[in-house]
């Protein structure tokens, strides 16, 4: 089995992208055992093929349709190998990452998607009041292995370092072609909804495969200072609310009704919580309501055959 290593990027920071590529160049898996695809997702300045000229199977591929979903779909079409490993343009994978991913895929053939620990590397120290929300920036460590056949916080992989079997990726692409509502999950421009990672991972369960997270898979997620602001976290939290509504529509079996206690707790936070917490909840509720209106309109406009 071989790996297709994929970086989807839009207007990357040159120094950070070079760090990511250096980390890939330093993998202890021989270059002949993985290809390297850099998907240039409509960057203002097109990326040079020289970025990957050092790799015998390296390519820079331009995707003009903006949005992470379009970049991922292009990478799925272009990838040649059975295991796809998605590395974000701010992820620094451990030197053993690709080799460990291959070993896990071989040892656990019934897992269709998996990742590992995402360790934050902050450009500046985060404000104390934002620390409880750092996990929303795709920063979460595991000290043991988890796997399941359902959506569970500890076993469902994130997009950073996501490893996906080709059959799962191709099924995901097929589902998107038949259900345009799924494109509403993707990040595009300043929109911070990011449910396409979740949808891609959970496609494994549609095929009767499992999902997991493994402690031996480690990468560092570089968090720029621009993400450590109140406004950014609020936009991100609202985006999570928006994509959760869409996910519950396209995956109703994963919907977990909000308990009365949770609703009361939210109301209490909105009325009596700290100002930042009140802003978080208010913006998320607004995003959820807007998403429900958009979903209703999309379902009304969709042809009966696609529902």
C-alpha distance (Angstrom), angle and dihedral (degrees) to the residues before:
residue distance angle dihedral
X1 . . .
X2 3.81 . .
X3 3.80 135.0 .
X4 3.79 133.3 -119.5
X5 3.82 104.1 -153.6
X6 3.80 109.9 -157.8
X7 3.80 131.8 -167.9
X8 3.81 116.1 -173.8
X9 3.78 110.4 -165.6
X10 3.80 140.2 172.3
X11 3.81 120.4 -169.0
X12 3.82 92.1 -22.4
X13 3.79 125.6 -162.8
X14 3.84 101.1 -106.0
X15 3.81 96.3 -141.2
X16 3.81 92.7 48.3
X17 3.81 93.9 45.7
X18 3.81 88.8 51.7
X19 3.81 89.0 52.9
X20 3.79 89.8 52.7
X21 3.81 91.8 48.9
X22 3.81 91.3 46.7
X23 3.81 88.8 53.8
X24 3.80 89.9 51.5
X25 3.79 90.2 47.1
X26 3.81 87.6 53.7
X27 3.82 95.3 54.7
X28 3.79 114.3 128.5
X29 3.81 89.4 -135.3
X30 3.79 109.6 97.0
X31 3.85 113.3 -108.6
X32 3.80 91.6 -121.2
X33 3.83 87.5 65.2
X34 3.79 95.9 59.8
X35 3.76 139.0 36.5
X36 3.81 122.0 -143.2
X37 3.80 120.4 -139.7
X38 3.81 120.8 -176.8
X39 3.80 109.4 -167.6
X40 3.80 108.6 -155.3
X41 3.78 100.5 -153.6
X42 3.81 102.8 -155.7
X43 3.80 94.9 -59.8
X44 3.80 115.4 -176.8
X45 3.81 89.5 -121.4
X46 3.83 110.6 39.5
X47 3.78 112.8 -123.5
X48 3.77 118.1 -111.9
X49 3.83 120.9 -117.0
X50 3.82 85.4 -133.3
X51 3.81 88.1 78.5
X52 3.81 89.8 78.9
X53 3.81 100.9 23.7
X54 3.82 88.7 114.9
X55 3.81 91.3 65.0
X56 3.83 118.7 78.7
X57 3.83 90.4 -144.3
X58 3.80 98.4 33.2
X59 3.82 123.0 131.0
X60 3.79 136.8 171.6
X61 3.81 109.3 -148.4
X62 3.79 123.3 -168.5
X63 3.83 117.6 -139.2
X64 3.80 110.9 -172.9
X65 3.81 97.3 -168.5
X66 3.78 105.5 89.4
X67 3.78 119.3 -132.0
X68 3.79 136.3 74.8
X69 3.80 92.7 -106.4
X70 3.81 91.4 58.6
X71 3.81 90.5 46.5
X72 3.81 91.5 50.6
X73 3.80 92.5 47.6
X74 3.81 90.0 51.2
X75 3.79 90.9 50.3
X76 3.80 91.2 50.8
X77 3.81 90.1 53.8
X78 3.80 92.1 47.6
X79 3.80 99.9 42.6
X80 3.80 117.6 104.2
X81 3.81 105.6 -171.3
X82 3.83 135.4 75.1
X83 3.83 97.4 -115.3
X84 3.81 120.4 54.7
X85 3.82 117.5 -161.4
X86 3.81 115.9 -167.8
X87 3.81 115.0 -154.3
X88 3.81 116.7 -176.2
X89 3.79 119.2 -135.2
X90 3.82 89.6 -107.6
X91 3.83 97.2 46.8
X92 3.80 122.1 106.2
X93 3.82 106.6 -163.5
X94 3.78 121.8 -152.2
X95 3.85 111.8 -105.5
X96 3.82 89.6 -109.1
X97 3.82 95.7 50.2
X98 3.82 100.8 105.0
X99 3.80 94.7 40.6
X100 3.82 91.3 48.2
X101 3.82 90.7 48.2
X102 3.80 90.3 54.2
X103 3.81 91.6 48.1
X104 3.82 91.5 50.6
X105 3.81 93.0 46.7
X106 3.80 89.3 51.6
X107 3.81 95.5 44.5
X108 3.83 94.9 45.1
X109 3.82 107.3 36.8
X110 3.82 90.6 165.1
X111 3.80 91.9 65.4
X112 3.79 113.0 90.8
X113 3.81 99.5 -177.1
X114 3.79 134.5 17.1
X115 3.80 144.7 153.0
X116 3.81 137.6 173.9
X117 3.78 142.7 -140.4
X118 3.80 120.2 -20.1
X119 3.79 107.4 -158.7
X120 3.81 116.9 -164.2
X121 3.79 120.5 -123.8
X122 3.80 107.1 -170.5
X123 3.79 122.4 -154.8
X124 3.82 86.6 -153.5
X125 3.82 130.2 10.2
X126 3.82 109.6 -86.2
X127 3.81 118.4 -117.8
X128 3.80 111.0 -97.8
X129 3.81 94.6 -119.1
X130 3.83 90.3 57.7
X131 3.82 95.8 53.5
X132 3.85 94.2 91.1
X133 3.82 88.9 58.2
X134 3.82 99.8 47.3
X135 3.81 91.4 101.4
X136 3.82 88.5 67.7
X137 3.82 86.8 66.4
X138 3.83 89.5 67.2
X139 3.80 93.0 -96.6
X140 3.79 113.9 136.5
X141 3.78 132.4 132.4
X142 3.81 128.9 -152.7
X143 3.79 123.9 -158.9
X144 3.81 95.2 -167.7
X145 3.80 138.0 26.9
X146 3.81 121.7 -86.3
X147 3.78 131.8 -174.3
X148 3.79 137.2 163.9
X149 3.80 144.1 156.6
X150 3.81 94.1 -118.7
X151 3.78 141.4 52.9
X152 3.81 107.6 -74.0
X153 3.81 128.2 156.7
X154 3.79 94.4 -124.9
X155 3.80 99.1 43.4
X156 3.81 105.4 33.5
X157 3.81 106.9 93.8
X158 3.78 125.5 -130.7
X159 3.79 126.3 -134.2
X160 3.81 95.1 -103.2
X161 3.79 106.0 94.0
X162 3.81 92.0 -7.0
X163 3.81 113.1 175.7
X164 3.81 115.4 -158.1
X165 3.78 133.0 178.3
X166 3.80 113.0 -122.6
X167 3.82 92.6 -118.0
X168 3.82 89.6 58.0
X169 3.80 93.1 46.7
X170 3.80 92.2 49.6
X171 3.81 91.6 48.4
X172 3.81 89.1 50.9
X173 3.81 90.3 52.2
X174 3.79 90.5 49.2
X175 3.80 92.1 51.2
X176 3.80 92.3 51.2
X177 3.80 91.2 51.0
X178 3.81 88.7 56.3
X179 3.81 98.7 39.8
X180 3.83 116.2 43.0
X181 3.82 90.1 -176.2
X182 3.80 87.3 77.3
X183 3.82 90.9 67.8
X184 3.83 87.3 67.2
X185 3.81 86.9 71.9
X186 3.79 94.7 66.2
X187 3.77 132.2 95.7
X188 3.78 114.7 -113.0
X189 3.79 129.6 165.7
X190 3.81 109.7 -34.1
X191 3.80 94.3 -18.1
X192 3.80 109.3 113.8
X193 3.79 101.0 -163.7
X194 3.78 107.5 128.4
X195 3.79 107.8 175.6
X196 3.79 94.0 124.9
X197 3.83 88.8 84.1
X198 3.80 90.1 54.5
X199 3.79 92.6 46.3
X200 3.80 92.4 49.2
X201 3.81 92.4 49.9
X202 3.80 94.2 46.2
X203 3.79 90.6 51.4
X204 3.80 83.7 79.6
X205 3.82 89.1 66.7
X206 3.82 89.9 51.6
X207 3.80 86.7 63.0
X208 3.79 94.0 47.6
X209 3.81 92.6 -102.1
X210 3.77 128.7 125.6
X211 3.79 135.5 -120.6
X212 3.78 129.1 -139.5
X213 3.77 152.9 166.1
X214 3.81 123.7 -134.4
X215 3.79 128.6 -158.3
X216 3.79 94.1 -143.5
X217 3.82 90.7 63.0
X218 3.80 106.4 82.5
X219 3.77 134.3 169.7
X220 3.78 135.8 163.2
X221 3.80 118.4 -123.8
X222 3.79 110.8 -150.8
X223 3.81 109.2 -142.3
X224 3.79 113.4 -160.4
X225 3.79 121.8 -144.8
X226 3.81 90.3 -111.3
X227 3.81 89.1 67.7
X228 3.78 94.0 53.0
X229 3.78 96.3 73.8
X230 3.79 131.8 103.8
X231 3.80 92.5 -118.2
X232 3.80 94.2 51.8
X233 3.82 94.1 48.9
X234 3.81 90.5 47.2
X235 3.82 91.6 51.2
X236 3.80 90.1 46.6
X237 3.81 93.1 49.3
X238 3.80 90.6 48.5
X239 3.81 89.8 49.3
X240 3.80 90.1 53.1
X241 3.79 88.8 53.2
X242 3.80 91.4 50.3
X243 3.80 94.9 49.7
X244 3.81 92.3 43.6
X245 3.80 89.4 60.3
X246 3.81 90.3 50.8
X247 3.82 92.3 46.5
X248 3.79 91.0 51.6
X249 3.80 89.3 52.6
X250 3.79 96.1 50.4
X251 3.83 93.5 35.1
X252 3.82 105.4 35.0
X253 3.81 93.4 164.0
X254 3.81 88.9 67.3
X255 3.80 94.0 52.2
X256 3.78 112.3 119.2
X257 3.81 111.3 -163.9
X258 3.78 113.0 -128.7
X259 3.79 109.7 -110.4
X260 3.78 122.3 -126.3
X261 3.81 88.4 -113.4
X262 3.80 91.3 55.0
X263 3.79 91.0 48.8
X264 3.80 91.5 49.6
X265 3.79 90.6 47.5
X266 3.80 91.0 52.6
X267 3.79 91.2 48.9
X268 3.80 90.6 49.7
X269 3.82 91.4 49.6
X270 3.79 90.4 48.3
X271 3.79 92.0 51.6
X272 3.80 102.9 33.0
X273 3.80 108.0 13.9
X274 3.80 127.1 105.7
X275 3.81 114.5 -72.2
X276 3.81 93.9 -106.4
X277 3.80 92.0 51.1
X278 3.80 90.9 49.6
X279 3.81 90.4 52.2
X280 3.82 90.6 49.6
X281 3.79 94.1 52.7
X282 3.79 94.9 42.0
X283 3.82 93.4 52.5
X284 3.81 92.5 44.3
X285 3.79 92.1 51.7
X286 3.78 89.2 49.7
X287 3.81 91.3 50.6
X288 3.80 91.6 48.3
X289 3.80 92.4 50.8
X290 3.81 91.5 47.6
X291 3.82 90.4 48.9
X292 3.80 91.9 52.3
X293 3.81 90.5 52.3
X294 3.81 91.1 49.2
X295 3.80 91.6 48.1
X296 3.80 92.4 51.4
X297 3.80 90.6 50.0
X298 3.81 92.2 47.0
X299 3.80 92.6 49.8
X300 3.81 91.5 49.0
X301 3.79 91.5 50.8
X302 3.81 95.8 43.4
X303 3.79 118.2 98.3
X304 3.79 113.8 -108.6
X305 3.82 91.5 -113.9
X306 3.82 92.1 63.4
X307 3.83 97.1 49.9
